[in-house]
Amino acid sequence: MTPVARRSIRLEFELGLVPTFALYRRGPHDPTMRLSSHELWRAVLTPDGPATVHLVHEGDRLAARAWGPGAARVMDELPSFVGADDDPGALRTSHPVVRDLARRLRGLRIGRSGRVIEALFPAILEQKVTTVEAHGAFRHMCFVWGEPAPGPMKLRLPPAPEVLAAKPYYDYHRFNVPRTKAEVIRAVCARAPKVEEATEMAPVDAEKRLRYFAGVGAWTAAEVAARAFGDPDVVSIGDFHLPHHVSWVLAGEPRSDDDRMLELLEEFRGQRQRVIRLIEAGTSGPPRRAPRARVRAITAI
């Protein structure tokens, strides 16, 4: 199948595909993505229609091909997506662990997808459940309510906002998604054009636009800001595991809370998201004290 668009970018910076783009993958079996150390396949919905983009890292060049009605748009957005405007040098620290992580993961770039619903819908699924449960729901929804992606790779598109908005809440039960989350997803997708306007807003105004919807709190808005807006400083408050991981790496403390995490991250203000990304990409978390939480059936929620 012949690609609709091609582009080759000469990289003036180091680019690690896995540390840069793993943030966008919803689990190891995400049907919208394939990611390795040298190539990325990704299926997206754009205002011009669906597209599949294929990136291959070749030395100091990034070769890109795209298929579908949205191919030209994803090519135009490619520099911002790969973090061409990012400034890793803005992180200046004497902390030995962070300094070492920044050295080892020089290819980690903070880019922006510019896709709010794409980031918001899975983030709502991930609220207050296990990662396995949320990723499973997203995967199955892509197969049942999504469409095949254009191009030669067998990927799936995420469900379109109009599809998610039109489904009654009880149809979400088949994916183990309770009514509370289903109603939030339906509400934000019904106002998708207004939600997508957040990409052009100042960070404070963008957060207000997202949090206008009941059920979209600080954690969910931060998860969107990290992916769609490429905010290098945003911190996801309310995450179950993140405070423990950050405090373990920065202070050797195996258990923590949001207040302690923010205290430890304060010296990196302006670059806190970058530090979090470095920690998550380059270190393991503290030892677990209990078995993983079980995935619950919708009837038990």
WOQUI-V68804 format. One record per backbone hydrogen bond with DSSP energy under -1.0 kcal/mol. NH is the residue of the N-H (numbers start at 1). CO is the residue of the C=O. Records with the same first field share a line. If there is no record, write none. Layout:
NH = CO + CO
//
This chain:
4 = 66
5 = 66
7 = 64
9 = 62
11 = 60
16 = 107
20 = 16
21 = 17
22 = 18
24 = 21
25 = 22
27 = 25
30 = 27
33 = 30
34 = 41
36 = 39
40 = 55
41 = 34
42 = 53
43 = 32
44 = 51
46 = 49
49 = 46
51 = 44
52 = 67
53 = 42
54 = 65
55 = 40
56 = 63
57 = 38
58 = 61
61 = 58
62 = 9
63 = 56
64 = 7
65 = 54
66 = 5
67 = 52
70 = 50
71 = 68
74 = 70
75 = 71
76 = 72
77 = 73
81 = 77
82 = 78
84 = 79
86 = 83
90 = 87
91 = 88
99 = 95
100 = 96
101 = 97
102 = 98
103 = 99
104 = 100
105 = 101
108 = 105
112 = 80
113 = 227
114 = 228
120 = 116
121 = 117
123 = 119
124 = 120
125 = 121
126 = 122
127 = 124
129 = 126
134 = 130
135 = 131
136 = 132
137 = 133
138 = 134
139 = 135
140 = 136
141 = 137
142 = 138
143 = 139
144 = 140
145 = 141
149 = 155
155 = 153
156 = 31
157 = 147
164 = 160
165 = 161
166 = 162
167 = 163
171 = 168
172 = 169
175 = 172
176 = 173
177 = 172
182 = 178
183 = 179
184 = 180
185 = 181
186 = 182
187 = 183
188 = 184
189 = 185
190 = 186
192 = 189
195 = 191
196 = 192
198 = 195
199 = 196
200 = 197
201 = 198
206 = 202
207 = 203
208 = 204
209 = 205
210 = 206
211 = 207
213 = 210
216 = 213
221 = 217
222 = 218
223 = 219
224 = 220
225 = 221
226 = 222
227 = 223
228 = 224
231 = 225
237 = 235
245 = 241
246 = 242
247 = 243
248 = 244
249 = 245
250 = 246
251 = 247
253 = 247
261 = 257
262 = 258
263 = 259
264 = 260
265 = 261
268 = 265
269 = 266
271 = 268
274 = 232
275 = 271
276 = 272
277 = 273
278 = 274
279 = 275
280 = 276
281 = 277
282 = 278
283 = 279
300 = 297
301 = 298
//
